Amino acid sequence: MTTDVFIPAPYVNKLENGSCTWQSPSNIALVKYWGKLENQIPANPSISFTLDNCHTRTTLEYVKKESGDDKSTFSFKVYLNDELKEDFAPKIEVFFKRVVVYLPFLKEYHFTIKTFNSFPHSSGIASSASGMSALALCLMDLEKQLLGSMEKDFFNKKASFLARLGSGSACRSIEGPIVGWGAHKNIEGSTDLYGVQYSGAVHKVFENYQDTILLVDVGEKKVSSTVGHSLMNGHPFAEERFKQAHTNLDKLKEIFESGNLNSFIEVVESEALTLHAMMMTSIPYFILLKPNTLQIIDKIWGYRKTTGSKICFTLDAGANVHILYPENEKETVLNFIKSELVAYCKNGKYICDQIGFGAKKL
């Protein structure tokens, strides 16, 4: 498949104004993507659990420009939690420039983008993933109306393709519960262009898998993910890291089928630590982990050793800790979190989440 398939036929309908609302979840990568090529192509494949409670709700309001309006530029305003966010405008501008060839109506309308997060923005819970995927879905909703009809499968593929051009990991938030992104020889249908719902065998132990997110640090990251990805260019360990990701995907494929949680723990925790190792060994190098992040990891290891629990951790590009565990351990793990780990969270805050099934129109 080439990107030309996403260039639409001439629109058959005319819309003067309207609105639509989509809710799209965040996701947590098990095999991490770190480093990208031109046009938001991943340097290595990744796979993630789609989340449920951590989501972004976006309403897109659109009004057709009048004859005297400038149709050579994009016209939009962005609100987060009812507050005008002018600092979001440059990112949306870049996104629109990347996708206008696939959404030629973009310069024909004035847009008001109203977005709400169910979790703290810029805190390592992939707000760009849920935010950009929700916006992409709203834009696809408008295009579907302009075209008159569209198959659901193509709608989801193009939404994921567009979301990727806004934020790489956003392409994994359209569907669920497990989504892969990036070409991998042993995963059917995998591609660099959009996220693909994982179709391999999955053991029942992964049903309703839990993710409790410990908020160690809430606020803007010192180093953006975009900058971090670029530092993989020329990184001394980059090529080995990319090979490792392919190997770990093969391991996860077997783990999903067998339900071997000891192997799951090993792969997932190794991937999390490797991600941060890449950050700490780039030039310039940086550290997003906090002392409390390390304290939590140490506590998890101790708890697992003494109890035999199948609890494990993973990390995104930030200090917060995602604690993953099977549903049958929910009560005991939450008691452990409340008694041992809350003290390491900022203001004692954490979010209880679980595997979800993707975005939905509201």
Order of alpha helices (4+ residues) and beta strands (2+ residues): beta-beta-beta-beta-beta-beta-alpha-beta-alpha-alpha-beta-beta-beta-alpha-alpha-alpha-alpha-beta-beta-alpha-beta-beta
